[in-house]
Amino acid sequence: MKPVYIAAYHQSVFGKLMGMTVPEIVANAVSGTCQEIGVDASALDVASIGAVCNISLNEQGLLAGLVAQVPGLGAKPIESVENACASGGQAVLSVIQKLQCGLGETGIAVGYEKMRDAEGKMDGKLVGKVLGYYSHPDERPGKVFVFPHLFAEVMDVYLKTHGYTEEHLAAIAVQEYANARHNPYAQMRNVDLTVEKACQIEGINRYIAEGLKLKTFDCSQITDGYAGLIVATEEGFRRLGLSKKDCVRIAGWAQATDPLKKEGRDVLRPKGAYAAMNGAYAMADVSPRDVNVAELHDCFTVMGAIGTEVIGKAGYGKGARYWVDGKAAPGGECGINTSGGLIAKGHPIGATGIAMIGWCAWQLQGKVPPQLQVRGARAAATFNIGGPICASVCTVLTPAS
């Protein structure tokens, strides 16, 4: 395995891209990332792009061709990847694998999602319907909003199995909203949230599925946004004219997939998620004890708790308590989702996995706002999922030196 490094990260503000077209989004993601280190797109050998609603909401396929539309990237190995909400992470792994195969020394992973119209409005029922396609057809009937309903069931199992209350999971959202207030890229940066408000049924906050405890504030955001990450080998760094000491190494990575149907699986201990995370740790020769920065896939608050267990910062059933005790705060034992997470930073699906890795790289480089900076950041873990805890893409980042 050739060592690979993050040379540059760039993202849009998450929220609304208004009238920006898909070709413009892709071009801006590529050019913006290249501008971070002052290189031309022609310096990149390979590329991958991840998105989920490009056909169902944007009526646009063959995204690789839009990447090739950027001057300097034509006639190069470029592919589109789709792995539900793990598409961004999968795009990064796609680029890494191309570099490992000898197809080049530099590459860019791009992810985006455009889920709102040119006026910034969204059709909630339509979005719920098209996202529901990423579940097993046997588990859709009777569910108005398929994924919130599926994760409301997961939340129900988590609460009953481990003896938690709604307030315990609400603490996750409260911490993330507090983090987002200091992240200039976050969608919900102007919202205050308390546990009481997160649990009170009034205004926008309501139960999503009858008889289950998942509420609006337990959910991630419907978001427009894009992100890009340039990855390079040591030879690639020399070609780009960069100093390795200023960059971050992707020391470990892994991907695994569980069956799509949730029924019949232990969703509180998803085998694929643990396999991918442990595989990334093993490749990096890093243990959970070494990690004090993490970004994990909190599409719903219960995944903030389960994800904390998957990355090894809390034992089985102890994930929610980790947040309640303040250990996941920027000044805690391990700063988790200091970006605001999917719940408050936003969830532009194809960009999400890339944004997790990019934010962790910024943490290790000391580039995040001071209120969010983890002191002595030494190693980072990311956990990106797709579907009902089905696809899992994990990485471990360390300083390049």
C-alpha positions as CSV (number, residue, x, y, z in Angstrom):
1,M,0.0,0.0,0.0
2,K,1.3,3.4,-1.0
3,P,0.8,6.0,1.7
4,V,-1.9,8.5,0.7
5,Y,-2.4,12.0,2.0
6,I,-5.0,14.8,1.9
7,A,-3.6,17.6,-0.1
8,A,-6.7,19.9,0.0
9,Y,-10.3,20.1,1.2
10,H,-13.0,22.5,0.1
11,Q,-16.7,22.8,0.7
12,S,-19.7,25.0,0.2
13,V,-21.8,26.5,3.0
14,F,-24.3,23.8,3.6
15,G,-28.0,24.7,3.3
16,K,-29.3,26.1,0.0
17,L,-27.6,26.4,-3.4
18,M,-30.6,28.2,-4.8
19,G,-30.4,28.4,-8.6
20,M,-27.0,26.8,-9.0
21,T,-27.2,24.1,-11.7
22,V,-25.6,20.6,-11.3
23,P,-22.9,21.3,-13.9
24,E,-22.1,24.5,-12.0
25,I,-22.0,22.7,-8.6
26,V,-19.6,20.0,-10.0
27,A,-17.3,22.6,-11.6
28,N,-17.3,24.8,-8.4
29,A,-16.5,21.8,-6.3
30,V,-13.5,20.8,-8.4
31,S,-12.2,24.4,-9.0
32,G,-12.7,25.4,-5.4
33,T,-10.7,22.4,-4.1
34,C,-7.9,23.0,-6.6
35,Q,-7.7,26.7,-5.6
36,E,-7.1,25.7,-1.9
37,I,-3.6,24.7,-2.9
38,G,-3.2,26.8,-6.1
39,V,-3.1,24.0,-8.6
40,D,-4.8,23.5,-11.9
41,A,-7.3,20.6,-12.4
42,S,-4.9,19.3,-15.1
43,A,-2.5,18.3,-12.2
44,L,-5.0,15.6,-11.1
45,D,-4.7,12.1,-12.6
46,V,-8.0,10.5,-11.5
47,A,-11.4,11.5,-10.0
48,S,-14.6,10.1,-8.5
49,I,-17.9,11.8,-7.7
50,G,-20.7,10.7,-5.4
51,A,-24.3,11.7,-5.3
52,V,-27.7,10.1,-4.5
53,C,-30.6,12.2,-5.8
54,N,-28.9,13.3,-9.1
55,I,-31.4,11.4,-11.2
56,S,-34.5,11.3,-9.0
57,L,-34.4,15.0,-8.1
58,N,-31.9,16.6,-10.5
59,E,-32.7,14.6,-13.7
60,Q,-28.9,14.3,-14.3
61,G,-26.9,11.1,-14.8
62,L,-23.3,10.4,-15.9
63,L,-21.8,12.8,-13.4
64,A,-18.3,11.6,-14.3
65,G,-18.8,13.4,-17.6
66,L,-19.5,16.6,-15.7
67,V,-16.3,16.2,-13.8
68,A,-14.5,15.6,-17.2
69,Q,-16.1,18.9,-18.4
70,V,-13.7,20.8,-16.1
71,P,-10.8,21.9,-18.3
72,G,-7.8,19.6,-17.7
73,L,-9.8,16.5,-16.6
74,G,-11.0,15.2,-19.9
75,A,-9.9,11.7,-21.0
76,K,-8.9,10.7,-17.5
77,P,-10.1,7.8,-15.3
78,I,-13.2,9.2,-13.6
79,E,-16.2,7.4,-12.2
80,S,-19.5,8.1,-10.5
81,V,-20.2,6.1,-7.3
82,E,-23.4,5.6,-5.4
83,N,-23.6,4.0,-2.0
84,A,-26.6,5.7,-0.5
85,C,-25.6,8.1,2.2
86,A,-22.1,6.7,2.2
87,S,-21.5,7.8,-1.4
88,G,-19.1,10.6,-0.4
89,G,-16.9,8.2,1.6
90,Q,-17.1,5.7,-1.2
91,A,-15.9,8.4,-3.7
92,V,-12.8,9.0,-1.5
93,L,-12.1,5.2,-1.3
94,S,-12.6,5.1,-5.1
95,V,-9.9,7.7,-5.6
96,I,-7.5,5.9,-3.1
97,Q,-8.0,2.6,-4.9
98,K,-7.2,4.2,-8.2
99,L,-4.0,5.5,-6.8
100,Q,-3.1,2.1,-5.3
101,C,-3.8,0.5,-8.7
102,G,-1.2,2.8,-10.3
103,L,-3.6,4.8,-12.3
104,G,-2.1,8.0,-11.0
105,E,-0.5,9.8,-8.1
106,T,-3.1,12.5,-7.5
107,G,-6.9,12.5,-7.5
108,I,-10.0,14.3,-6.4
109,A,-13.1,13.0,-4.8
110,V,-16.2,15.2,-5.2
111,G,-19.6,14.9,-3.6
112,Y,-22.8,17.0,-3.8
113,E,-26.5,17.0,-3.3
114,K,-29.1,19.4,-4.6
115,M,-32.3,18.7,-2.7
116,R,-34.0,22.1,-2.9
117,D,-35.3,24.1,-5.8
118,A,-34.0,27.4,-7.1
119,E,-36.0,29.3,-4.5
120,G,-34.5,27.2,-1.7
121,K,-37.8,25.3,-1.1
122,M,-38.0,21.5,-0.7
123,D,-40.8,19.0,-1.3
124,G,-40.6,16.9,1.9
125,K,-42.9,14.1,0.6
126,L,-40.9,13.8,-2.7
127,V,-37.6,13.8,-0.9
128,G,-38.9,11.2,1.5
129,K,-40.1,9.1,-1.3
130,V,-36.9,9.1,-3.3
131,L,-34.7,8.5,-0.3
132,G,-37.0,5.6,0.5
133,Y,-35.6,3.8,-2.6
134,Y,-32.5,3.1,-0.6
135,S,-34.3,0.7,1.7
136,H,-35.6,-2.8,1.1
137,P,-39.0,-2.8,-0.7
138,D,-40.4,-5.1,1.9
139,E,-39.8,-2.5,4.6
140,R,-41.5,0.5,2.9
141,P,-45.2,-0.3,3.1
142,G,-47.1,1.7,5.7
143,K,-44.3,4.3,6.1
144,V,-45.0,7.8,4.9
145,F,-41.3,8.9,5.5
146,V,-39.4,5.6,5.1
147,F,-36.0,6.4,6.6
148,P,-37.2,8.4,9.6
149,H,-39.6,5.6,10.4
150,L,-36.9,2.9,10.1
151,F,-34.6,4.8,12.4
152,A,-37.5,5.6,14.8
153,E,-37.7,1.8,15.1
154,V,-33.9,1.6,15.7
155,M,-34.3,4.4,18.3
156,D,-37.1,2.4,20.0
157,V,-34.9,-0.7,20.3
158,Y,-32.0,1.4,21.6
159,L,-34.0,3.1,24.3
160,K,-35.7,-0.1,25.5
161,T,-32.5,-2.2,25.3
162,H,-30.3,0.2,27.2
163,G,-32.8,1.9,29.5
164,Y,-32.4,5.5,28.1
165,T,-35.0,8.2,27.7
166,E,-35.7,10.7,24.9
167,E,-33.8,13.3,26.9
168,H,-30.6,11.3,26.7
169,L,-30.6,11.2,22.9
170,A,-31.7,14.8,22.8
171,A,-28.4,15.8,24.5
172,I,-26.7,14.7,21.3
173,A,-28.7,17.1,19.2
174,V,-28.2,19.9,21.7
175,Q,-24.4,19.5,21.7
176,E,-24.3,19.5,17.9
177,Y,-26.5,22.6,17.5
178,A,-24.1,24.3,20.0
179,N,-21.1,23.3,17.8
180,A,-22.8,24.4,14.6
181,R,-23.2,28.0,16.0
182,H,-19.4,28.3,15.5
183,N,-19.1,26.6,12.2
184,P,-19.5,29.1,9.3
185,Y,-20.3,26.3,6.9
186,A,-23.2,24.8,9.0
187,Q,-26.8,25.0,8.0
188,M,-28.2,25.4,11.5
189,R,-25.7,27.9,12.8
190,N,-28.3,30.4,13.9
191,V,-30.4,28.1,16.1
192,D,-30.3,27.6,19.8
193,L,-31.5,24.3,21.2
194,T,-32.0,23.0,24.7
195,V,-33.0,19.5,25.8
196,E,-36.3,20.8,26.9
197,K,-37.0,22.3,23.5
198,A,-35.8,19.2,21.7
199,C,-38.3,17.1,23.7
200,Q,-41.2,19.4,23.7
201,I,-43.9,18.7,21.0
202,E,-44.8,22.1,19.6
203,G,-44.1,24.2,16.5
204,I,-41.9,22.3,14.1
205,N,-41.0,19.6,16.6
206,R,-43.3,16.6,16.2
207,Y,-43.2,12.8,16.4
208,I,-42.4,11.5,12.9
209,A,-44.0,8.0,13.2
210,E,-47.0,7.2,15.3
211,G,-46.2,5.4,18.5
212,L,-42.5,6.0,18.2
213,K,-40.3,8.6,19.9
214,L,-38.3,10.0,17.0
215,K,-39.0,13.8,16.7
216,T,-38.0,16.5,14.3
217,F,-35.0,17.6,16.4
218,D,-33.7,14.0,16.3
219,C,-33.3,14.2,12.5
220,S,-30.6,15.5,10.2
221,Q,-31.3,18.2,7.7
222,I,-32.4,18.2,4.1
223,T,-29.5,20.1,2.6
224,D,-27.9,21.4,-0.6
225,G,-24.1,21.4,-0.6
226,Y,-20.9,20.2,-2.2
227,A,-17.4,19.1,-1.0
228,G,-14.1,18.1,-2.6
229,L,-11.0,16.4,-1.4
230,I,-7.6,16.1,-3.2
231,V,-5.7,12.9,-2.3
232,A,-2.1,12.3,-3.3
233,T,0.7,9.8,-2.9
234,E,4.2,11.0,-1.8
235,E,5.1,11.3,-5.5
236,G,1.9,13.2,-6.0
237,F,2.9,15.6,-3.3
238,R,6.2,16.3,-5.0
239,R,4.4,16.9,-8.3
240,L,1.9,19.3,-6.7
241,G,4.8,21.2,-5.0
242,L,3.4,20.6,-1.5
243,S,5.1,19.9,1.8
244,K,4.0,16.7,3.3
245,K,4.4,18.1,6.8
246,D,1.5,20.5,6.1
247,C,-0.9,17.7,5.3
248,V,-2.8,14.8,6.8
249,R,-2.4,11.1,6.1
250,I,-5.3,8.8,5.4
251,A,-3.7,6.1,7.5
252,G,-6.5,3.6,7.4
253,W,-9.7,3.0,5.4
254,A,-12.2,0.2,5.0
255,Q,-15.7,-0.5,3.6
256,A,-18.2,-3.2,4.4
257,T,-21.9,-3.8,3.7
258,D,-24.6,-5.5,5.6
259,P,-27.9,-6.9,4.1
260,L,-30.3,-4.1,3.1
261,K,-33.2,-5.4,5.0
262,K,-33.1,-4.2,8.6
263,E,-35.3,-7.0,9.9
264,G,-33.3,-10.0,11.2
265,R,-30.1,-8.0,11.9
266,D,-28.7,-6.7,15.1
267,V,-28.9,-3.0,14.2
268,L,-27.4,-2.1,17.6
269,R,-24.3,-4.0,16.7
270,P,-24.1,-3.8,12.9
271,K,-21.5,-6.3,11.7
272,G,-20.4,-4.3,8.7
273,A,-20.0,-1.1,10.6
274,Y,-17.7,-2.8,13.2
275,A,-15.8,-4.7,10.4
276,A,-15.1,-1.5,8.5
277,M,-14.1,0.6,11.5
278,N,-11.9,-2.2,12.9
279,G,-10.3,-2.7,9.5
280,A,-9.5,1.0,9.2
281,Y,-8.0,1.0,12.7
282,A,-5.9,-2.1,11.9
283,M,-4.6,-0.6,8.7
284,A,-3.6,2.6,10.5
285,D,-2.2,0.7,13.5
286,V,-4.2,3.0,15.6
287,S,-6.5,2.1,18.5
288,P,-9.7,3.9,19.7
289,R,-7.7,5.2,22.7
290,D,-5.5,7.1,20.3
291,V,-8.4,8.9,18.7
292,N,-9.6,12.3,20.1
293,V,-11.4,13.6,17.0
294,A,-14.2,12.0,15.2
295,E,-17.0,12.7,12.7
296,L,-19.7,10.1,12.5
297,H,-23.0,9.7,10.6
298,D,-25.7,11.0,13.0
299,C,-28.5,11.0,10.4
300,F,-30.6,10.6,13.6
301,T,-29.6,11.1,17.2
302,V,-29.7,7.3,17.8
303,M,-26.9,7.0,15.3
304,G,-24.8,9.5,17.2
305,A,-25.0,7.1,20.1
306,I,-24.5,3.9,18.1
307,G,-21.7,5.5,16.1
308,T,-19.9,6.4,19.3
309,E,-19.9,2.8,20.1
310,V,-18.8,1.7,16.6
311,I,-15.7,4.0,16.7
312,G,-14.8,2.5,20.1
313,K,-15.1,5.6,22.2
314,A,-17.9,4.0,24.3
315,G,-18.8,0.4,25.1
316,Y,-21.9,-1.3,23.9
317,G,-24.9,0.6,25.2
318,K,-22.8,3.4,26.6
319,G,-22.8,5.7,23.5
320,A,-25.7,8.0,24.6
321,R,-24.1,8.3,28.1
322,Y,-20.8,9.5,26.5
323,W,-22.6,12.5,25.1
324,V,-24.7,13.2,28.2
325,D,-21.5,13.2,30.3
326,G,-19.9,15.9,28.0
327,K,-17.2,13.6,26.7
328,A,-18.1,14.2,23.1
329,A,-17.8,18.0,23.4
330,P,-14.9,19.9,21.7
331,G,-13.2,20.1,25.1
332,G,-14.2,16.5,26.1
333,E,-12.3,13.2,25.9
334,C,-13.0,13.0,22.1
335,G,-14.5,15.8,20.1
336,I,-17.2,14.1,18.1
337,N,-19.1,15.9,15.3
338,T,-17.5,19.3,16.3
339,S,-18.7,20.4,12.9
340,G,-22.3,20.1,14.1
341,G,-22.8,16.7,12.5
342,L,-25.5,15.9,10.0
343,I,-28.1,17.1,12.5
344,A,-26.9,20.7,12.6
345,K,-24.1,21.1,10.0
346,G,-26.5,19.5,7.4
347,H,-26.6,16.4,5.3
348,P,-26.0,17.0,1.6
349,I,-25.9,13.3,1.0
350,G,-23.2,12.8,-1.6
351,A,-21.0,15.4,0.1
352,T,-21.4,14.1,3.7
353,G,-18.7,11.4,3.8
354,I,-16.2,13.8,2.1
355,A,-17.1,16.6,4.6
356,M,-16.5,14.3,7.5
357,I,-13.0,13.5,6.4
358,G,-12.3,17.1,5.4
359,W,-13.4,18.5,8.8
360,C,-11.3,15.9,10.6
361,A,-8.3,16.9,8.5
362,W,-8.9,20.5,9.4
363,Q,-9.0,19.5,13.1
364,L,-5.7,17.8,12.9
365,Q,-4.2,20.8,11.1
366,G,-5.7,23.3,13.6
367,K,-7.8,25.0,11.0
368,V,-11.3,24.9,12.6
369,P,-12.7,27.9,14.6
370,P,-11.1,28.1,18.0
371,Q,-14.3,27.4,19.9
372,L,-14.4,24.0,18.1
373,Q,-10.8,23.1,18.0
374,V,-9.8,20.0,19.9
375,R,-6.7,20.7,21.8
376,G,-3.8,18.3,21.0
377,A,-5.7,16.7,18.1
378,R,-3.7,13.6,17.3
379,A,-5.8,11.0,15.4
380,A,-9.3,11.1,13.9
381,A,-11.9,8.5,12.9
382,T,-14.8,8.9,10.5
383,F,-17.8,6.6,10.2
384,N,-20.1,7.2,7.2
385,I,-23.2,5.0,6.6
386,G,-25.7,4.4,3.9
387,G,-29.2,2.9,4.2
388,P,-30.6,1.4,7.4
389,I,-27.0,0.9,8.8
390,C,-26.2,-1.1,5.7
391,A,-23.2,0.4,3.9
392,S,-20.3,1.5,6.1
393,V,-17.2,3.5,5.0
394,C,-14.6,4.3,7.7
395,T,-11.3,6.1,7.7
396,V,-8.6,6.9,10.3
397,L,-6.5,10.1,9.8
398,T,-3.2,11.0,11.4
399,P,-0.7,13.8,11.0
400,A,1.6,13.3,8.0
401,S,4.9,13.4,9.8
